Amino acid sequence: MSYKDKKFRIVGKPMPRHDAWEKVLGNTSYAGDHEIPGMLHVKALRSAHAAARLIAIDTSAAEALEGVEAVLTAKDVPHNETVTKFGQTHTVGGFEGLYRVLADKKVRFYGEAVAIVAAETPEICDEALKLIKVEYEKLEGVYDPAEALKPGAYLVGEDESNLVCQYKIRKGDVTDGFSRADVIVENTFTVPQVDHAYMETECGTAWMGEDGIITIRASTQVIEHFRGIAEVLGLPQNKVRVIAPMVGGGFGGKEDITVETYLALVVYKTGRPCSMVWTREESLICHGKRHAYKMHYKTGVTKDGKLVAQQVDILSDAGAYVYLSPWILLYSTVKAVGPYDVETVKVDSRTVLTNNTFASANRGFGGAQVCFGYERQMDEAARAIGMDPLEFRRRNYLHQGDAMATGRILENAVETEATGIKVMEMLGEKTVSDKPNIVIGQGMASSMMSYGRMTFLHDTSRSYVSIELDGSVVVRCGVQDIGCGQTSSLASIAAEVLGVDMEDVTVFFGDTSLTPLAGTTTATRMLYMSGNATLKAAKAIRDNLLDKASKHLAVPVAELDLVNHQLVVESAPERNMELEQLVKLCASDGVELFNLAQFNAPAREFMDFTSGQGQVFADFTFGSHAIEVAVDTDTGRAEILKYVACYDAGQAVNKLSAEGQIEGGAVYGLGYGAMEGIQYDRGKTLNPDFATYLIPTSMDVPEIETDMIESGGGLGPFGAKGLGEPSSVPSAPAFVNAVCDAIGKSINDLPATPEAILKALES
Amino acid sequence: MSEVKYFNPRSYSELTTLFSQLPKGFQTVAGTTDFIPAARRGVKYPVALLDISKVTELREIKEENNRISIGAAVTMAELVSNELIINQCPVLASGAKSVGSPLTRSRATIGGNIANASPSADTAPVLLTLNADVHLLATDGTTRQIPLAGFFLDYKKTARKENEIITGFSFPPPGPAAWTRFAKVGQRNGAAISVANMSMILKKDGDRCDDIAVAFGAVGPVPLRAASVETAARGTIFSDQFITACATAVQQDISPISDIRGSADYRRHVAANILARALTDAFAQGGVK
């Protein structure tokens, strides 16, 4: 092996992304840009009630409308209900996640799809939707998870309880821990449901090929839903193909099936191509949201700043269907005390069905909610003992080799403390206010967030790399590129290893029929998993090339390298050879110039659910954010004066992309902290558009200063860790901690709107 | 889908010639920044749209006989960058600048902002404090000019008759001696709809408040002049009690409701706070403006 780690030409450098220009010029073809001659348009009729019995649906008038090709309801779906099994975490046994294509018998949430229409134009679809007569019997429903847990509560689904699942973690005896505390701090935190608010709403096209295969080209994070779609239609899995073109934002919102089954169903029923594009309102009302949590934290600390006990109780609102709620709750439970070494820990968590829009994956996957809890609590505890918030954290940060509350030893790099020190250094001295109505505060937050899926899922990824006769390189990998540079990073890796430039690498991606399956673009796993698979494949080709060159030139492999399209002979530069020449030499001698590699993540069995002990994640990314805010005491408006963030990226593959991830994460989390929240009136969404559901605008986003530690201690290629989700997690608590520092009062509910801040100020 | 007739006159004479063809129930539009979102929410399309955004004469800003007149089709972006407005009436530029985003400001017009009669319209309190008149033209060719103060009748209801269109506004410039402020409380910096807004034009003589005009938006069914505040302030010497009296008086002038953007209680608080801040600043800063 002559590959020289760390002498990088491309990896770790700030490189323009290979797909950047096409996007900036508007040439990239997203799912919604695709048109097929003669395609039908598909729209859904959505429930007008959050809880109701479906008595009858009359579609005859809609079907009779000219230009309508099909009106489909639950009875038209071959397998309307499919079930995901989750394992033994319910008090009464295993639990199941029901996926229902179209509402049947009972409507569970406002906006649930009751029927779909396929017609020649979108306008005819709208007319037809109005002609469908649905007879509902309104039911009372339940909208608060605490209410939903009470005996005799309205039952959202068909089970005898609304409880989806519960977990616990026990480390030592908290009663004993609290008895050793000098101060006990107790707070309840609430965080609302929030949306992903991607630019591109859910959309796609589908068609049937002459071979009878149904292809769905959709905006998705998971092309491997082809299996689920096949199950719904009752087709063999190899008869359904999913293509994911460049995705206009995912953030977890396109991890579950959205338009795919509706499109497939219309193709299956009509044989005609079709398109479905959700409106912004549909997107805000109908797809899965980040879970609303109510969290109770009770923390025992000693006067010298040692965490001796923490008791956490989490109540999660799963909404109307299970989807990924059990897994998200598990993430929250494992991370409930954050990157801190707490002597005794007791965590109890539950997730419960209600008639609100279902909740599912959202950047952080349960990590963002608890980070608000533990990081607000860290500041409150520091204040209670009169200690500087950074100093207090420094006395409790976990380090490499320490055990988490689950007993899991952190064997890889843990640089949380370094990031915490760094951000406060970057933030500098607190600005002095020069106006009587402006108060200034500083706040920080650290977090631990996993990258890679849970180890009991036995995750894998595959990548195919080949080098062509002219020295250009092809990567085929079934990644979904959701805008974070998933494909670009694979190009960087292949280019680095094979001694070519990024422009010399073409990455074919996101096609279940043509690219090796690489798993989901979720869980901050793509660079880690597919990066490793691509690295493995590229190294195999490199080995073949160098091996051939070594024999040909009679030079040891150790003296050979591939740099800038050349085979470099370090001991005798005059013998250097063009890469193209070497490739041709290999080709004529039958040396393999391709490789299909699989990377397997470390796998473990389920944790012990009676004690919450065991390993759930392969590794974590650690980092910190710090913010300085100026609060206007007249209005409660909080202006961000300074925003800094620092992460241990392990090894940045593309410095520009890594910085972009941290900046994007900061903004994403800032919306959570300062303004976002789905508002409901008995399950009905009150803010279903961007005039009422507010996200930060360019005017609200400050300059974000980023820094990176590169410990090299990650499990990804070249020691990389993941940044996608970790970068957004500490933003909201850092913001609120800064606001609380400014006003000298506590805010424990998100979002910390100007109104909430003014209310706290005057309390 | 029913057909919607669309008229797009380019000049005042083209506009008046069109009148005979306009069906009953037509709706006047310009930038459509209120119309399109409403249509999207399901508000029924009218039988015909009269788009006045291209009528040259309605896009003018001019000064005549010591009155500034602004055509109804002048956009927010134009108000923000117009020399005459910047020099003579910066408070209006400030109000216009706070509307929506650059995208909306380049389309939204002052006529539409007033005709739509949203309580949160950002140019409304400014025009109210400027004692502006609304100029109306009926499809029978008659014109009339009424004070804006009497124009807003109730939530989204105005004195404009069905066959009338707003052609513009006129007002005397506040003059160089006036201290002016537009204040807006929104939920964020960009593309924010006012939770409360306020315009103030104040003339002072040393520590005495000589004359004052204050108007608020988004704190009642219509944008309104704060009569009680004006009465309490006019002729009074600036002091802490003066501020308290005004902040108390404003509560009688406003009648906010709670909605998705903010509670009535918050609106009452911030209305008093931005008023007190403006008065404090007006007297703290020596000289004018």
Interface residues (C-beta under 8 A of the other chain):
Chain A: E123 E127 N437 T633 D634 T635 G636 R637 A674 M675 Q679 L686 N687 D689 A691 T692 L694 P696 T697 S698 M699 D700 T753 P754 E755 L758 K759 E762
Chain B: M1 P37 R40 S101 V185 Q187 R188 N189 G190 A191 I193 V195 I260 R261 G262 S263 Y266 H269 V270 N273 I274 A276 R277
